[in-house]
Amino acid sequence: MAAEDAREKRVRTVEAEDVDAADILGSAVERREDPALITGEAEYTDDIQLPGMAHMAVLRSQYAHAKIEDVDTSEAEAMDGVVGVYTHDDLAREDTPGETPFLVPVGWLLPSLENVDHPILADGRVRYQGDAIAVVVAEERYQAHDAVDAVDVEYERLDAVTDPDDALAGGAPQLHSGADGNVAFDWELGDAEATEAAFEDAAHTASVELENQLLVPNAMEPRAAVADYHPGDDELEVFMTSQNPHLHRLLMSGVIDHPEHKLRIKAPEVGGGFGSKIHHYPDEALTAWVAKHLERPVKWQATRTETYLTDAQGRGHQTDAEIAMDDDGTILGLRVDTRANLGSYLSTFAPSVPTWLYGTLLSGQYDIPAIHCQVTGAYTNVPPVDAYRGAGRPEASFVVERMVDLGAKAVDMDPAEFRRRNFVDPDDFPFESEVAVVYDSGDYEPALDRALEMIDYESFRERQAAAREEGRYLGVGLSSYIEACGLAPSELAGQLGAQAGLWESSLVRVHPSGTVTAYCGTSGHGQGHETTYAQIVANELGVPYDDVEVVEGDTDEIPQGMGTYGSRSAAVGGSSLVTSARKVVDKAREIAAHQLEADPDDVEFDDGTFHVTGAPEQSMTFQAVAQQSYLAHEMPDDVEPGLEATSFYDPDNFTFPFGTHAAIVEVDPDSGEIDVERYVAVDDVGPQINPKIVEGQIHGGVAQGVGQALYEGAEYDDNGNLLTGSMQDYAVPKAFHVPEMELDHTVTESPHNPLGVKGVGEAGTIAAPQAIVNAVCDALDVDHVDMPLHPERVWRAANGGGD
C-alpha cells in the first residue's frame, strides 16, 4: 500500500451527536480536551497566580561529584526582594516545619537492593551535575534566580563516573558508603543451567554487545509546582505537574512531615510526562516545605536547562546477549547480561524498570525454552534513572529483536521466516514464558503477514538486490514486539517489591437529571481520558456521551488513585469505571423493577432503557430512574436513595499488546545519512475505544522510538558534565525527522478485563528503535550499529571501521 493510500485509510473523527449511544464505544469521537488546549484556555501549573505568591529557585551543583566544604548565603540573603535562602541544615531547625530526615523515598524494593539516602537538599556531598544544594525564595521569579547566582559554594571536586560498566569496575570512584563497588543490586531471572545446556546443544549461536543509551524525557512542559499553605486549618494545597497525584500526596506527606489528609495534590493541565512526572523529586517537596514555612503561596517552575539536568532519564543499559538455535532455525535459548545505569540515587520506581519490567519480556513473541537474564544495577554520577515511555519493555524488545535478526543471519534464514517459525502458537495461549509471566492472548502471525503485505516484502527484496548492484544500500527492518501493560494484580506486585497496590479506583455519580460525573484515580496528561472514559461510561449507562463529565487529577475530588503510566489507564482505570457503572445499573434495575412492579431478574437494560422481559411497553428510561432514586418517595426495601457507586478494580493479570512494525531505509555509505523511506505499524492493542486516539498514541510513540534510534542520547564528559544539555545539543526529532506512518491493526481481546483492551500508549516507542536499527544493519549487511545512528557511526560501519 502506498503512503498516499494509507493516509486515505486513516480513521476520520466524528461528532458525538452523530453517533448512536449503542455505537459510542469504538467510535472516533473528537477529543473534547483539544479546544481548550489549542486555543490557550487550558490552565497549566505556571498559569496559576495566587495573591501574595513568592517564587522559588534552586541552586544546583555545577559538578557531578564533589564534597561541599561551605555554602555562603549571606550575599543572596541581602539582595532586594529575597525572602529567604535555605540549605540542608535549615530544614531541621527548630523554627522550621517537619521532623523527618527529608529523604526521597523508594517505591520498589528488591531482595539484594542497596538503598541509599537521597536528601532533598545535598547533605555535604553532591553526586550529579544539578544536585540541589540550596533554595532561594523571592518576591519575583527573576529576583530568585539572580539571588541563586549570588550563593557561594566551596567544593572539593571528586572523580566522577557516568557509565555503568566503568562504575562497576575496580578502582571506580565510590558514590555511597552503603553500596560497595557502586552496586545497587544483583538480580537474575530464568534458569541458568537449562540455558547453558541449550547453548551446549546448539548448532548455531550469535552474540552481540548492545548499548541502550540514556535518554532525556523532554516533555513539552517542564516540571512545576505551586504550593499554598493555610495555617488556620493546617491545610497544604499543591498544584503540580503530576502523573499520579495520590502517590505524590502519600510520598510528599512523609518527606516533609505533613498529614496526608491535610495535603491536597492537584494536577492542572500537564504538558506531557512520558514517565518523567511519575516520580517524586526533591523540588516539588521543597516548594511545599517553603510555602508551609513562610505561610504564603510559593511557585517553582523549572527551566528547560534544569529539566535536562534533573529529570529522571531513561534506558541506560549495557548488555551482552547471546542466542542459540538448532539446524532448523528453532530458538533453543537466550542469555542476557545487563548492567543498568541507575544514576546517583534511586528514583521512585527505578529498581523495577531494569528487572521485573525488563527481564520478564525477554521471550518476546517467541516460544524460547530456556532463558537466563542477569542484571546488575549501578550507581553513577548522572541524574536518577527511572521509567521513561515503555520503562523496561523497550529495552527488552530491543534485545530480543536484535538477537532474532542475528539468529536468522546465523542460520542463513530470512528474518521474517525465522520469526514465523519461532512465534508462540495461537493455540498455546494463555502462554507461560520461561521468564515468569503468562501472556493473556495473542495471534502473532497475522500482524507480521499484514506488515509484510503493506511493504510488499518480496518485491522489496528484489528491488534491494537490484539497488545494491547500482551501489545503493536499501534495507528492511522488522520488529515483532510485545509489551506488558497494566501491571497487576496488587498481590503479585507486592511479591515483586512494589510498595503500593496497582489497582485503580473510580466513582460514577448519577445526578437527579440523569447526567453523570465519572471520577477516576488515573491522571491524564495528553492521552484523551476525558473523551475515552466518557465513551466507556456512556456505553455502560446508555446515556448521551455529552451527558458524561470526567474528573481526574485531584486528591480532594477522587477517593484514591494510582495514576497514569505503563499503559494502564484503559485496562485498569477504564475497567474500574465499567465496574462502577455496572454497579450503578444493578441498583437502578432494582429501583426500576420496584417502579414497574416486577422482579429485578425480569428487568432488562438496553440502550439506556429498563423494561420488563417480554413487555417492552413496561419501561423506564435511565434518566427517569435517576430522578426516582433522588426523590426517594417510593424505594425498594433496603435500597438507599441516590445513584452512585465506587470500585477499586484490581486485574487478574497484565495485558500483553503486540504487533509488527517494519521500516525501509536507504543508507548513503559516503555520508552515513539515513533516509526512512517507509514505516509500517501493525499493532494489536485489543478492541479500540477510540480509533483516532489509538492512532495518535502510535504516532507519538513511533516518533519517540525513531528519535532514540536516529538522534537522541544523553552524553557526558569524563567529569560527568552533561554535554547535551539543551535542544541545541540534544536532538529531539522535529516534524520533518519523523517518517510518514502507515498504520493497520489486528484485534485480540484480553480475557483479563471487561473491556478486553490491552494498552497502546507505549507501543510505538517499544517497537520503533529496533525496526530502524534492523533496517540499517540489513542495508549495510553488518551485525550491529549502536544507537543513536549518527552519520559518523553509520559511515564507519558502512566502510568497515566498526562503531
C-alpha positions in Angstrom: 0.0 0.0 0.0 1.4 3.4 -0.9 1.7 6.1 1.7 -1.0 8.1 0.0 -3.4 5.2 0.2 -2.6 4.7 3.9 -3.4 8.4 4.5 -6.8 7.9 2.8 -7.5 4.9 5.0 -6.9 6.8 8.3 -9.7 7.0 10.7 -11.9 10.1 10.5 -13.1 11.8 13.7 -16.8 12.2 14.2 -19.1 14.4 16.2 -20.5 12.7 19.3 -24.1 13.7 18.4 -23.7 11.8 15.1 -23.1 8.5 16.9 -25.8 6.4 18.4 -25.4 5.6 22.1 -25.1 1.9 21.3 -22.2 2.6 19.0 -20.3 5.2 21.1 -17.7 2.6 22.2 -15.3 2.1 19.3 -16.2 5.4 17.5 -13.6 8.0 16.6 -15.3 10.8 18.6 -13.4 14.1 18.5 -11.3 14.7 21.6 -13.2 17.0 23.9 -9.9 18.1 25.5 -8.5 19.8 22.4 -10.4 23.1 22.1 -9.1 24.5 25.4 -5.6 23.2 24.6 -5.3 24.7 21.2 -6.9 28.0 22.0 -4.8 28.7 25.0 -7.7 28.5 27.5 -6.2 25.5 29.3 -4.6 26.2 32.7 -1.2 24.8 33.4 0.7 24.9 36.7 2.7 28.0 35.7 -0.5 29.8 34.8 -1.7 29.8 38.4 -1.3 33.1 40.2 -2.2 33.4 43.8 -2.3 36.5 46.0 0.9 37.2 47.8 2.8 34.5 45.9 6.6 34.2 46.1 8.9 32.5 43.7 11.5 29.8 44.4 14.7 29.0 42.5 17.1 26.2 43.2 20.9 26.4 43.4 22.3 23.3 41.7 25.7 21.7 41.7 28.0 22.7 38.9 29.9 19.5 39.4 28.9 15.8 39.0 30.7 14.7 42.1 32.1 16.8 45.0 32.2 17.4 48.7 30.6 20.6 49.9 33.1 22.5 52.0 31.0 25.6 52.7 27.8 27.3 51.5 27.7 31.1 52.0 24.2 32.6 51.5 24.8 36.0 53.1 25.1 37.9 49.8 22.0 36.3 48.4 20.0 37.0 51.6 20.9 40.7 51.4 19.5 41.1 47.9 16.4 43.1 47.1 13.2 41.0 47.1 14.8 37.9 48.7 12.5 36.4 51.3 14.7 33.5 52.4 17.6 31.2 51.5 17.6 27.6 52.8 20.2 24.8 52.8 20.1 21.3 54.1 20.9 22.5 57.7 17.9 24.8 57.6 15.4 22.0 57.0 15.8 20.7 60.6 16.0 23.9 62.5 13.6 24.3 65.4 11.8 27.2 63.8 11.1 25.4 60.5 8.4 22.7 59.9 8.9 19.0 59.9 10.8 16.5 61.9 11.7 13.8 59.3 15.1 13.3 57.6 13.7 14.9 54.4 14.7 12.0 52.3 13.2 11.0 48.9 11.6 7.5 49.3 12.0 4.5 47.0 8.8 2.8 45.9 10.1 -0.6 44.8 12.3 -2.9 46.7 14.4 -5.9 45.7 16.0 -8.5 48.0 19.5 -7.5 47.0 18.8 -3.8 46.9 21.4 -1.5 48.5 19.3 1.6 49.1 21.0 4.9 49.9 19.9 8.2 51.4 18.6 10.8 48.9 18.3 14.1 50.8 16.1 16.8 49.1 19.0 19.2 49.6 22.5 18.0 49.4 24.0 17.0 52.8 27.7 17.6 52.5 28.1 16.0 49.1 26.7 16.3 45.5 26.5 13.3 43.2 25.4 14.6 39.9 25.5 17.9 38.0 22.3 19.6 39.0 22.0 18.1 42.5 20.1 20.6 44.7 22.2 22.5 47.2 20.0 25.4 48.3 16.8 27.2 47.5 16.1 30.9 47.3 12.7 32.4 47.7 12.0 36.0 46.4 9.1 38.2 45.6 9.7 37.9 41.9 10.9 35.0 39.8 14.0 36.7 38.3 15.0 38.1 41.7 15.1 34.5 43.0 17.2 33.4 40.0 19.6 36.3 40.4 20.0 35.5 44.1 20.8 31.9 43.3 23.8 33.1 41.4 25.0 35.0 44.5 25.2 31.9 46.7 28.8 31.0 47.1 29.7 27.3 47.4 33.1 25.9 48.1 33.6 22.4 46.6 36.2 19.7 46.8 35.9 18.1 43.5 35.9 14.3 43.3 36.3 11.9 40.3 33.1 11.1 38.5 31.8 8.1 36.6 28.8 8.0 34.3 29.0 4.7 32.5 27.6 1.6 34.4 30.5 -0.7 33.3 33.0 1.9 34.4 31.2 2.4 37.7 31.3 -1.3 38.4 34.9 -1.7 37.5 37.6 -2.0 40.2 39.1 1.4 41.2 36.0 3.4 40.3 35.1 6.3 42.5 32.6 5.2 45.2 29.4 7.2 45.3 27.8 5.9 48.5 29.4 4.3 51.6 26.5 1.8 51.8 26.9 0.5 48.2 30.2 -1.3 47.8 31.5 -1.2 44.3 28.6 1.1 43.3 26.4 -2.0 43.1 22.7 -1.1 43.7 21.5 -4.7 43.2 22.3 -8.0 41.6 19.2 -9.6 40.1 18.5 -12.6 37.9 15.6 -14.4 36.3 15.3 -17.7 34.4 17.1 -21.0 34.5 20.9 -20.6 34.2 21.5 -24.4 34.0 18.9 -25.0 31.3 20.1 -22.1 29.3 23.7 -23.3 29.5 22.6 -26.7 28.3 20.7 -25.1 25.4 23.9 -23.4 24.2 25.9 -26.6 24.6 23.4 -28.4 22.3 23.0 -25.6 19.8 24.1 -25.9 16.2 24.3 -22.2 15.8 24.8 -19.2 18.1 25.0 -15.5 17.7 26.1 -12.8 20.2 26.4 -9.0 20.3 27.2 -6.2 22.7 24.3 -3.7 22.9 24.0 -0.2 24.3 20.6 1.3 25.0 21.6 4.9 25.6 20.4 7.3 28.2 17.5 9.5 27.1 16.3 12.9 28.4 12.5 12.8 28.6 11.8 16.3 27.1 8.2 16.8 28.0 6.7 19.9 26.4 6.1 21.4 29.8 8.9 21.4 32.4 8.1 20.3 35.9 6.4 22.9 38.1 4.7 23.3 41.4 2.6 26.0 43.2 2.1 25.4 47.0 -0.4 27.3 49.2 -0.5 26.7 53.0 -3.4 27.7 55.2 -2.1 27.7 58.8 -5.6 28.1 60.4 -6.6 24.5 59.5 -3.1 23.2 58.6 -4.2 22.6 55.0 -1.5 22.4 52.4 -2.5 22.6 48.7 0.0 21.8 45.9 -0.7 22.2 42.2 1.9 20.3 40.3 2.8 18.6 37.0 2.0 15.1 38.2 1.1 11.8 36.5 -0.2 10.4 39.8 -1.4 12.9 42.4 -2.4 10.4 45.1 1.0 8.8 45.1 2.7 12.2 45.2 0.5 13.1 48.2 1.4 9.9 50.0 5.2 10.3 49.4 5.3 14.1 49.9 3.4 13.8 53.2 6.2 11.6 54.5 9.1 13.7 53.0 8.0 17.0 54.6 6.2 15.5 57.6 2.7 16.9 56.8 -0.5 14.9 57.5 -1.7 13.1 54.4 -5.3 14.0 54.9 -4.4 17.7 55.2 -2.4 17.6 51.9 -4.1 18.2 48.6 -2.3 17.5 45.3 -3.9 18.7 42.1 -2.6 18.3 38.6 -3.9 21.1 36.3 -3.2 20.5 32.6 0.1 18.7 32.2 2.1 19.2 29.1 3.4 15.7 28.6 5.1 13.3 31.0 6.4 10.1 29.3 7.1 8.7 32.7 9.2 11.6 33.9 6.4 13.0 36.0 5.6 9.8 37.8 8.5 10.1 40.2 8.9 12.0 43.5 11.5 14.7 43.1 13.1 17.0 45.7 11.9 20.2 44.0 8.1 19.8 44.5 8.6 18.8 48.1 10.9 21.8 48.7 8.2 24.1 47.2 5.6 22.7 49.6 8.0 22.9 52.6 8.9 26.5 51.9 5.3 27.5 51.5 4.5 25.9 54.8 7.5 27.6 56.5 6.7 31.1 55.1 2.9 30.6 55.3 2.4 32.1 51.9 2.0 30.7 48.4 5.2 29.8 46.6 5.8 28.9 42.9 8.6 26.9 41.4 9.0 26.5 37.6 11.9 24.5 36.2 13.8 26.0 33.3 14.4 23.8 30.3 18.1 23.5 31.4 17.0 22.2 34.8 14.9 19.5 33.2 17.9 18.3 31.2 20.0 18.2 34.4 17.5 16.8 36.8 14.5 15.0 35.2 14.8 11.2 35.6 16.4 9.9 32.5 15.5 6.6 30.8 17.2 3.5 29.5 21.0 3.4 30.1 21.7 -0.3 29.5 24.9 -2.0 28.6 24.1 -5.6 27.5 25.8 -8.7 26.3 23.3 -11.0 24.6 23.6 -14.5 23.1 21.0 -16.6 21.2 21.2 -20.3 20.4 19.5 -22.2 17.6 19.3 -25.7 16.2 19.9 -26.6 12.5 16.3 -25.8 11.5 16.4 -22.3 13.0 14.4 -23.1 16.1 15.5 -20.9 19.0 16.8 -23.1 21.9 18.0 -20.4 24.4 18.7 -16.8 25.1 21.2 -15.5 27.6 21.4 -11.8 28.6 23.8 -9.9 30.9 22.8 -6.3 31.5 24.5 -3.5 33.5 21.8 -0.9 34.2 22.6 2.7 34.9 20.5 3.9 37.9 22.1 7.3 38.3 23.2 8.9 41.5 20.2 7.9 43.7 17.3 5.5 43.4 14.3 7.2 41.9 10.7 6.1 42.8 10.3 3.0 40.7 13.9 2.7 39.5 14.6 -0.8 40.8 11.7 -2.3 38.9 12.5 -0.9 35.5 15.6 -2.9 34.6 14.4 -6.0 36.5 10.8 -7.0 36.5 9.7 -4.7 33.7 12.7 -5.8 31.6 13.6 -9.4 32.3 10.0 -10.7 32.1 9.7 -9.6 28.4 12.8 -11.3 27.1 10.8 -14.1 25.5 9.2 -11.6 23.1 6.7 -13.2 20.8 8.7 -16.4 20.7 8.5 -19.8 22.3 12.0 -19.9 23.8 12.5 -22.9 26.1 15.5 -21.6 28.1 16.2 -18.0 29.1 18.5 -16.6 31.7 18.9 -12.9 32.5 21.4 -11.3 34.8 21.1 -7.6 35.7 23.5 -5.5 37.8 22.3 -2.1 38.8 25.0 0.6 39.1 25.1 3.9 40.9 26.7 6.6 38.6 27.1 10.4 38.6 24.2 11.1 36.4 20.6 12.1 37.5 18.5 9.3 38.9 17.3 7.0 36.1 13.7 5.7 36.1 10.7 5.0 33.9 10.6 6.6 30.5 7.9 5.8 28.0 7.9 2.0 27.9 10.1 1.5 31.0 12.0 -1.7 30.6 9.8 -3.0 27.8 11.6 -1.1 25.0 15.0 -2.3 26.4 13.8 -5.9 26.4 12.2 -5.7 23.0 15.4 -4.2 21.5 17.5 -7.1 22.9 15.1 -9.7 21.6 14.5 -8.3 18.2 18.2 -7.6 17.5 19.0 -11.2 18.6 16.3 -12.6 16.4 17.7 -10.8 13.4 21.2 -12.0 14.3 19.9 -15.5 14.9 18.3 -15.5 11.5 21.5 -14.4 9.9 23.5 -17.1 11.7 21.3 -19.9 10.3 21.0 -18.2 6.9 17.3 -17.7 7.1 15.0 -14.8 6.1 14.3 -12.8 9.2 10.6 -12.8 8.6 10.5 -16.6 8.2 12.7 -17.0 11.3 10.2 -15.0 13.3 7.3 -17.0 12.0 9.0 -20.3 12.8 9.5 -19.3 16.4 6.3 -17.5 17.3 4.2 -18.8 20.1 1.4 -20.9 18.6 -2.0 -19.2 19.0 -3.4 -22.5 20.4 -0.9 -22.2 23.3 -2.5 -19.2 25.0 -2.5 -18.4 27.8 1.2 -18.9 27.3 3.6 -19.2 30.2 7.1 -17.9 29.3 10.3 -19.0 30.8 10.7 -15.6 32.5 7.8 -15.6 34.9 4.8 -14.2 33.0 1.7 -15.6 31.4 0.7 -14.0 28.2 -3.1 -13.4 28.2 -3.9 -13.9 24.5 -2.2 -13.5 21.1 -2.1 -14.4 17.5 1.2 -13.1 16.2 1.4 -14.2 12.6 -1.5 -12.1 11.1 0.2 -8.9 12.2 3.5 -10.0 10.7 1.8 -11.0 7.5 0.0 -7.7 7.2 3.1 -5.7 7.7 4.9 -7.7 5.1 2.0 -7.2 2.7 1.9 -3.5 3.3 5.6 -3.1 2.4 5.4 -5.7 -0.4 8.2 -7.6 1.2 9.1 -9.9 -1.7 9.2 -7.1 -4.2 11.3 -5.1 -1.9 13.9 -7.9 -1.6 14.1 -7.9 -5.4 14.4 -4.1 -5.5 17.1 -4.2 -2.8 19.2 -6.6 -4.7 19.0 -4.5 -7.9 19.8 -1.3 -5.9 22.9 -3.0 -4.4 24.3 -3.6 -7.9 23.9 0.1 -8.6 25.8 0.9 -5.4 22.7 1.9 -3.4 22.1 0.5 0.1 18.5 -0.4 0.9 17.4 -2.3 4.0 14.3 -3.5 5.7 13.9 -4.0 9.4 11.2 -5.9 11.3 10.2 -5.5 14.9 7.7 -8.1 16.2 7.4 -6.7 19.7 5.4 -7.5 22.8 4.8 -5.4 25.9 3.2 -5.8 29.3 0.7 -3.2 30.4 -1.4 -2.6 33.5 0.9 -4.3 36.0 -1.3 -6.3 38.3 -2.7 -7.8 40.5 -1.6 -5.9 43.5 -0.7 -9.1 45.4 1.7 -10.0 42.7 3.1 -6.5 42.5 3.8 -6.7 46.2 5.6 -10.0 45.9 7.8 -8.4 43.2 8.7 -5.5 45.5 6.1 -2.7 44.8 5.4 -0.6 47.8 2.0 0.3 46.6 -1.1 -1.5 45.2 -1.7 -1.3 41.5 -5.5 -1.3 41.5 -7.5 1.6 40.2 -10.4 3.4 41.8 -13.4 5.1 40.3 -16.7 6.7 41.3 -19.6 7.0 38.9 -22.2 9.5 40.3 -25.5 9.9 38.5 -27.2 13.2 39.2 -31.0 13.6 39.6 -31.4 14.7 36.0 -29.6 11.6 34.7 -26.4 13.3 33.8 -23.2 11.7 35.1 -19.9 12.6 36.7 -17.2 9.9 36.5 -14.2 10.2 38.8 -11.1 8.1 38.2 -7.8 7.8 40.0 -5.8 7.9 36.9 -4.4 11.3 35.8 -4.3 12.0 32.1 -1.8 14.3 30.5 -2.5 14.0 26.8 -4.0 10.5 26.5 -7.5 11.7 25.9 -9.1 10.3 29.1 -11.9 12.8 29.2 -13.0 11.5 25.8 -12.5 7.8 26.1 -13.7 7.5 29.7 -16.9 9.4 28.7 -17.3 6.9 25.9 -17.0 4.0 28.3 -19.5 5.3 30.8 -21.9 6.4 28.2 -21.8 3.0 26.7 -22.4 1.3 30.0 -25.2 3.5 31.2 -26.9 4.2 27.8 -26.8 7.9 28.3 -25.7 10.5 25.7 -21.9 11.0 25.6 -22.2 14.7 26.2 -24.0 14.0 29.5 -20.9 12.4 31.0 -18.3 14.6 32.7 -14.9 13.1 33.6 -12.8 14.3 36.6 -9.2 13.3 37.3 -6.0 14.5 38.9 -7.3 16.0 42.2 -6.8 14.1 45.5 -9.7 16.1 47.1 -12.1 15.0 44.3 -11.1 11.4 43.8 -11.4 8.8 46.5 -7.9 7.3 45.8 -5.8 6.5 42.7 -2.7 5.1 41.3 -2.1 7.4 38.3 -1.3 7.1 34.7 1.8 5.3 33.4 2.6 1.8 32.0 -0.3 2.0 29.5 -2.7 1.1 32.4 -5.4 3.7 32.0 -7.8 1.9 29.8 -7.2 -1.6 31.0 -7.3 -0.7 34.7 -8.8 2.7 35.1 -11.3 2.2 32.3 -12.2 -1.2 33.7 -12.8 0.3 37.1 -15.2 2.7 35.5 -17.0 -0.2 33.9 -17.3 -1.9 37.2 -18.7 1.2 38.9 -21.1 1.8 36.1 -22.4 -1.7 36.2 -23.0 -1.4 40.0 -25.0 1.7 39.2 -27.0 -0.2 36.6 -27.6 -3.0 39.1 -29.0 -0.6 41.7 -31.0 1.3 39.1 -32.5 -2.1 38.0 -33.8 -2.7 41.5 -35.4 0.8 41.6 -36.9 0.3 38.1 -38.2 -3.1 39.0 -39.9 -1.7 42.1 -41.4 1.1 40.0 -42.6 -1.3 37.3 -43.9 -3.8 39.9 -41.6 -6.6 38.5 -38.9 -8.9 39.8 -35.4 -7.4 39.2 -34.4 -10.6 37.5 -37.2 -9.9 34.9 -36.0 -6.4 34.1 -33.6 -5.9 31.2 -31.5 -2.9 30.4 -30.8 -1.9 26.8 -29.7 1.3 25.3 -30.5 3.4 28.3 -33.9 1.9 29.0 -35.1 -0.6 31.6 -38.0 -2.8 30.5 -39.8 -5.9 31.7 -38.8 -9.0 29.7 -41.4 -9.7 27.1 -43.2 -6.5 27.8 -41.2 -3.6 26.2 -44.1 -1.2 26.9 -43.4 -1.6 30.6 -40.3 0.6 30.7 -38.4 3.4 32.3 -35.6 5.5 30.9 -32.3 5.6 32.9 -33.0 9.3 33.5 -36.4 8.6 35.0 -34.9 6.0 37.3 -32.2 8.5 38.4 -34.9 11.0 39.2 -36.8 8.5 41.3 -33.6 7.5 43.1 -33.2 11.0 44.5 -36.9 11.7 45.1 -36.9 8.5 47.2 -40.7 8.7 47.5 -41.1 5.0 46.7 -37.9 2.9 47.0 -37.4 -0.8 47.3 -36.7 -2.2 50.8 -33.1 -1.9 51.9 -32.2 0.3 49.0 -30.7 3.7 49.9 -31.6 6.9 48.0 -29.2 8.2 45.4 -27.4 6.6 42.5 -23.7 6.2 42.6 -21.0 3.5 43.0 -17.3 3.2 43.8 -15.0 0.5 42.8 -11.4 -0.5 43.4 -10.6 -2.6 40.4 -7.6 -5.0 40.7 -7.0 -7.0 37.5 -6.1 -10.7 37.5 -3.0 -10.2 35.3 -1.1 -7.9 33.0 -2.3 -7.4 29.4 0.1 -8.1 26.6 -0.3 -5.9 23.4 1.8 -6.9 20.4 2.4 -6.2 16.8 4.9 -5.9 14.0 6.5 -2.7 12.7 8.6 -2.6 9.6 10.9 0.1 8.3 12.5 0.5 4.9 15.6 2.7 4.8 18.2 3.8 2.3 21.7 4.5 3.7 24.3 6.7 1.9 27.6 4.9 2.6 29.6 8.0 1.7 27.9 10.3 4.3 26.3 7.9 6.7 22.9 9.6 6.2 19.8 7.5 6.6 16.5 8.1 4.7 13.5 6.3 6.2 11.6 5.5 3.0 8.6 3.6 4.6 7.4 3.0 8.1 4.6 0.5 8.6 3.0 -0.3 12.0 0.5 -3.2 12.6 -0.5 -3.2 16.2 -2.8 -5.4 18.3 -4.0 -3.4 21.3 -7.3 -5.3 21.7 -10.6 -3.5 21.0 -10.1 0.2 20.3 -12.3 2.5 22.4 -11.5 5.4 20.2 -9.5 4.5 17.0 -8.4 8.1 16.4 -6.8 8.4 19.8 -5.2 5.0 19.3 -3.7 6.3 16.0 -2.4 9.4 17.8 -0.8 7.3 20.5 1.0 5.1 18.0 2.2 8.2 16.1 3.6 9.8 19.2 5.3 6.6 20.3 6.9 5.9 17.0 8.2 9.5 16.9 10.0 8.9 20.2 11.3 5.5 19.2 12.6 6.9 15.9 14.2 9.7 17.9 16.1 7.2 20.0 17.2 5.2 17.0 18.5 8.1 15.0 19.1 11.2 17.1 18.7 11.2 20.8 21.2 10.4 23.6 22.4 12.0 26.8 26.2 12.3 26.6 28.6 13.2 29.5 32.3 14.0 29.5 34.8 12.4 31.8 34.0 14.8 34.6 30.3 14.0 34.5 29.3 17.2 32.8 26.2 16.9 30.6 27.3 17.7 27.0 23.8 17.5 25.6 22.2 20.0 28.0 19.9 21.8 25.7 17.9 21.4 22.5 20.9 22.9 20.6 22.9 19.8 21.6 20.3 17.1 22.2 18.5 16.2 19.0 14.8 15.9 19.7 13.3 14.9 16.4 11.4 17.7 14.6 8.3 17.0 12.4 10.4 16.6 9.3 12.5 13.9 11.0 9.5 11.7 11.7 8.6 9.4 8.9 5.2 9.1 7.3 3.5 6.2 9.1 1.2 3.7 7.5 -1.0 2.0 10.2 -3.1 -1.1 10.5 -4.2 -3.4 13.2 -5.4 -6.8 14.3 -7.7 -7.3 17.3 -7.1 -9.9 20.0 -9.1 -9.4 23.2 -7.6 -9.7 26.6 -9.6 -12.0 28.9 -8.4 -10.1 32.0 -10.6 -7.1 31.9 -14.2 -6.3 31.0 -13.3 -4.1 28.0 -10.9 -6.7 26.5 -8.4 -3.8 25.9 -4.6 -4.2 26.1 -3.0 -0.7 26.1 -1.4 1.4 23.4 0.4 4.4 24.9 3.9 2.9 24.7 3.6 0.6 21.7 5.4 2.8 19.2 8.3 3.6 21.5 8.8 -0.1 22.2 8.6 -1.2 18.6 10.4 1.5 16.6 14.1 1.6 17.6 14.9 -2.0 16.6 12.9 -1.6 13.4 15.2 1.2 12.3 18.4 -0.4 13.6 17.5 -3.8 11.9 16.8 -1.9 8.7 20.2 -0.1 8.7 22.1 -3.3 9.6 20.2 -5.1 6.7 21.2 -2.3 4.3 24.8 -2.4 5.3 25.0 -6.2 5.9 26.6 -5.7 9.3 25.8 -7.3 12.6 25.2 -4.2 14.7 25.4 -0.4 14.9 24.7 1.2 18.3 22.1 3.9 18.7 21.8 6.7 18.1 22.6 6.1 14.4 24.6 9.2 13.9 26.1 9.6 10.4 29.7 9.1 11.5 28.7 5.9 13.3 26.9 4.6 10.3 29.7 5.7 7.9 32.2 3.7 9.9 30.0 0.7 9.8 29.5 1.1 6.1 33.2 1.4 5.5 34.4 -1.5 7.7 35.5 0.7 10.5 33.2 -0.7 13.2 31.4 1.6 15.7 
